[in-house]
Amino acid sequence: MTTAKIHINSIEDVKKFVSIVSGCPYDVDITSGRYAIDAKSIMGIFSLDLSKDLDVKIHSDDCGDFLDDIKEFIVG
């Protein structure tokens, strides 16, 4: 499993992020506090507090291409 911290600022960012994640062959989750949602769920992401940084859990160790695709959202 690989993790990253992301920040999504707007509705357009959510749409773009979900579009990228939907193309992944492996599971990707987003956690915020005690909540965990499927990163491929646009409604799930909208249910989170987007003013805070979110933790992404990628259920693959071979996800370098995916991390490159989401680099604009990665913080830290």
Z-matrix of the N, CA and C atoms (Angstrom, degrees):
N
C 1 1.443
C 2 1.532 1 108.56
N 3 1.316 2 115.26 1 141.74
C 4 1.454 3 122.77 2 178.24
C 5 1.517 4 107.89 3 -120.01
N 6 1.330 5 117.21 4 143.47
C 7 1.460 6 120.31 5 179.02
C 8 1.518 7 110.58 6 -125.40
N 9 1.323 8 114.91 7 155.37
C 10 1.463 9 122.02 8 175.86
C 11 1.514 10 108.00 9 -152.50
N 12 1.309 11 116.24 10 157.23
C 13 1.459 12 121.96 11 176.45
C 14 1.525 13 106.91 12 -106.95
N 15 1.345 14 116.22 13 130.16
C 16 1.466 15 120.68 14 -177.79
C 17 1.518 16 110.65 15 -126.60
N 18 1.327 17 114.84 16 164.43
C 19 1.460 18 121.20 17 171.93
C 20 1.529 19 107.35 18 -136.53
N 21 1.313 20 114.84 19 128.50
C 22 1.460 21 121.69 20 179.02
C 23 1.521 22 107.02 21 -115.42
N 24 1.347 23 116.54 22 121.18
C 25 1.459 24 120.90 23 -170.45
C 26 1.520 25 116.05 24 -95.06
N 27 1.318 26 118.21 25 -27.69
C 28 1.469 27 119.16 26 -170.16
C 29 1.526 28 111.42 27 -145.00
N 30 1.317 29 115.25 28 172.29
C 31 1.460 30 121.49 29 176.67
C 32 1.520 31 110.06 30 -60.40
N 33 1.316 32 116.92 31 -41.20
C 34 1.467 33 120.61 32 178.79
C 35 1.523 34 111.13 33 -63.04
N 36 1.334 35 116.48 34 -38.83
C 37 1.468 36 120.09 35 176.87
C 38 1.523 37 111.07 36 -63.28
N 39 1.328 38 117.22 37 -41.01
C 40 1.468 39 120.78 38 178.46
C 41 1.524 40 109.57 39 -60.91
N 42 1.322 41 116.51 40 -46.86
C 43 1.470 42 120.54 41 -179.97
C 44 1.528 43 110.97 42 -60.39
N 45 1.327 44 116.70 43 -44.47
C 46 1.464 45 120.81 44 -179.37
C 47 1.528 46 110.65 45 -65.34
N 48 1.330 47 116.96 46 -44.36
C 49 1.459 48 121.12 47 -179.49
C 50 1.522 49 110.75 48 -61.51
N 51 1.331 50 117.73 49 -47.34
C 52 1.468 51 121.61 50 -179.71
C 53 1.528 52 110.51 51 -63.08
N 54 1.321 53 116.71 52 -37.71
C 55 1.466 54 120.63 53 178.05
C 56 1.536 55 110.68 54 -61.73
N 57 1.318 56 116.62 55 -42.69
C 58 1.468 57 121.00 56 178.67
C 59 1.530 58 110.75 57 -66.30
N 60 1.333 59 116.31 58 -47.95
C 61 1.465 60 120.95 59 -176.81
C 62 1.524 61 111.11 60 -65.16
N 63 1.318 62 117.52 61 -34.92
C 64 1.468 63 120.98 62 -178.16
C 65 1.524 64 112.29 63 -62.20
N 66 1.320 65 116.74 64 -22.13
C 67 1.457 66 120.53 65 178.22
C 68 1.518 67 114.35 66 -84.87
N 69 1.326 68 117.31 67 -1.82
C 70 1.466 69 121.42 68 -178.62
C 71 1.518 70 111.18 69 -81.95
N 72 1.324 71 117.61 70 138.69
C 73 1.465 72 120.54 71 178.86
C 74 1.532 73 113.22 72 -81.39
N 75 1.322 74 117.98 73 -4.60
C 76 1.461 75 121.20 74 -177.92
C 77 1.522 76 109.62 75 -119.06
N 78 1.332 77 115.96 76 166.99
C 79 1.462 78 121.26 77 -179.51
C 80 1.520 79 110.62 78 -76.08
N 81 1.333 80 114.27 79 142.43
C 82 1.461 81 121.58 80 176.27
C 83 1.526 82 106.51 81 -134.53
N 84 1.328 83 116.93 82 127.49
C 85 1.455 84 122.44 83 179.34
C 86 1.519 85 109.77 84 -116.70
N 87 1.322 86 115.53 85 153.30
C 88 1.461 87 121.73 86 173.15
C 89 1.515 88 107.17 87 -119.74
N 90 1.320 89 115.64 88 132.69
C 91 1.462 90 119.73 89 176.20
C 92 1.519 91 109.53 90 -119.88
N 93 1.312 92 113.26 91 143.55
C 94 1.465 93 121.96 92 175.84
C 95 1.517 94 106.25 93 -142.66
N 96 1.325 95 116.32 94 106.46
C 97 1.463 96 119.70 95 -175.29
C 98 1.514 97 109.80 96 63.57
N 99 1.318 98 116.67 97 -124.58
C 100 1.469 99 120.23 98 -179.04
C 101 1.521 100 113.33 99 -92.49
N 102 1.323 101 117.33 100 1.45
C 103 1.458 102 121.66 101 -178.93
C 104 1.531 103 111.10 102 -96.64
N 105 1.325 104 115.80 103 137.70
C 106 1.464 105 121.90 104 175.89
C 107 1.521 106 107.70 105 -132.15
N 108 1.330 107 116.66 106 130.57
C 109 1.460 108 120.81 107 -179.05
C 110 1.527 109 109.62 108 -132.76
N 111 1.308 110 115.32 109 160.60
C 112 1.461 111 122.33 110 174.95
C 113 1.529 112 107.47 111 -73.49
N 114 1.320 113 117.62 112 123.66
C 115 1.470 114 121.60 113 -176.92
C 116 1.526 115 112.55 114 -67.27
N 117 1.327 116 117.33 115 -12.03
C 118 1.465 117 120.79 116 177.90
C 119 1.527 118 111.75 117 -86.85
N 120 1.339 119 117.06 118 -0.15
C 121 1.460 120 123.01 119 -178.32
C 122 1.525 121 110.54 120 -100.87
N 123 1.318 122 116.28 121 108.06
C 124 1.462 123 120.01 122 -179.75
C 125 1.529 124 110.84 123 -63.62
N 126 1.324 125 116.83 124 -38.36
C 127 1.468 126 120.04 125 178.50
C 128 1.530 127 110.45 126 -67.66
N 129 1.311 128 116.83 127 -36.87
C 130 1.459 129 120.16 128 177.43
C 131 1.516 130 111.84 129 -61.63
N 132 1.322 131 116.55 130 -43.37
C 133 1.469 132 120.31 131 179.73
C 134 1.528 133 110.35 132 -64.83
N 135 1.326 134 116.81 133 -41.27
C 136 1.466 135 119.51 134 179.04
C 137 1.522 136 112.44 135 -65.16
N 138 1.337 137 117.71 136 -18.85
C 139 1.466 138 120.15 137 179.16
C 140 1.529 139 112.01 138 -80.31
N 141 1.335 140 117.17 139 -8.78
C 142 1.466 141 121.61 140 -179.20
C 143 1.523 142 111.26 141 -91.87
N 144 1.310 143 116.59 142 162.05
C 145 1.466 144 122.69 143 175.41
C 146 1.529 145 107.92 144 -80.29
N 147 1.332 146 116.12 145 100.27
C 148 1.463 147 120.89 146 -175.58
C 149 1.527 148 113.38 147 -77.99
N 150 1.322 149 117.50 148 -1.52
C 151 1.463 150 119.34 149 176.28
C 152 1.534 151 110.96 150 -79.00
N 153 1.325 152 116.48 151 -11.83
C 154 1.462 153 122.00 152 -179.74
C 155 1.524 154 110.37 153 -107.55
N 156 1.340 155 115.70 154 158.75
C 157 1.463 156 120.53 155 172.55
C 158 1.526 157 108.73 156 -67.98
N 159 1.318 158 116.21 157 147.44
C 160 1.461 159 122.46 158 -178.78
C 161 1.525 160 109.41 159 -117.67
N 162 1.318 161 116.21 160 150.32
C 163 1.460 162 121.31 161 177.62
C 164 1.524 163 109.16 162 -99.39
N 165 1.328 164 116.08 163 128.93
C 166 1.461 165 121.99 164 177.86
C 167 1.521 166 108.09 165 -105.36
N 168 1.334 167 116.12 166 130.34
C 169 1.461 168 122.04 167 176.13
C 170 1.520 169 107.25 168 -114.62
N 171 1.307 170 115.56 169 115.61
C 172 1.460 171 122.61 170 -177.91
C 173 1.527 172 107.25 171 -102.64
N 174 1.316 173 116.66 172 119.87
C 175 1.463 174 121.48 173 -175.15
C 176 1.525 175 110.86 174 -85.19
N 177 1.335 176 114.18 175 57.43
C 178 1.458 177 121.97 176 177.17
C 179 1.516 178 107.63 177 -163.45
N 180 1.309 179 116.71 178 146.29
C 181 1.460 180 120.60 179 175.37
C 182 1.523 181 111.27 180 -96.01
N 183 1.325 182 116.33 181 -10.16
C 184 1.459 183 122.18 182 -179.24
C 185 1.526 184 108.90 183 -111.29
N 186 1.344 185 116.18 184 70.07
C 187 1.461 186 120.37 185 -173.33
C 188 1.525 187 112.22 186 -128.58
N 189 1.320 188 117.54 187 27.42
C 190 1.461 189 121.72 188 -179.30
C 191 1.516 190 112.96 189 -57.51
N 192 1.335 191 117.06 190 -40.51
C 193 1.461 192 120.23 191 178.62
C 194 1.523 193 111.04 192 -63.76
N 195 1.338 194 116.02 193 -41.76
C 196 1.461 195 119.86 194 179.19
C 197 1.524 196 110.75 195 -63.47
N 198 1.322 197 117.40 196 -43.38
C 199 1.468 198 120.51 197 178.65
C 200 1.528 199 111.02 198 -61.91
N 201 1.328 200 117.49 199 -36.50
C 202 1.469 201 120.49 200 175.11
C 203 1.523 202 110.50 201 -64.33
N 204 1.332 203 116.63 202 -39.95
C 205 1.466 204 121.14 203 -179.05
C 206 1.524 205 112.38 204 -64.91
N 207 1.339 206 117.21 205 -32.58
C 208 1.471 207 119.72 206 -177.70
C 209 1.526 208 112.52 207 -103.68
N 210 1.329 209 118.05 208 14.69
C 211 1.471 210 120.50 209 -173.90
C 212 1.536 211 112.87 210 -59.15
N 213 1.333 212 118.07 211 -27.96
C 214 1.476 213 119.43 212 179.39
C 215 1.529 214 112.00 213 -68.36
N 216 1.342 215 117.33 214 -18.94
C 217 1.457 216 120.90 215 -179.96
C 218 1.530 217 112.83 216 -96.94
N 219 1.328 218 117.37 217 -15.11
C 220 1.461 219 121.52 218 -176.21
C 221 1.529 220 110.10 219 -75.57
N 222 1.328 221 114.92 220 134.49
C 223 1.468 222 121.12 221 177.25
C 224 1.522 223 108.49 222 -115.06
N 225 1.329 224 114.99 223 156.59
C 226 1.457 225 119.37 224 175.77
C 227 1.424 226 115.61 225 81.92
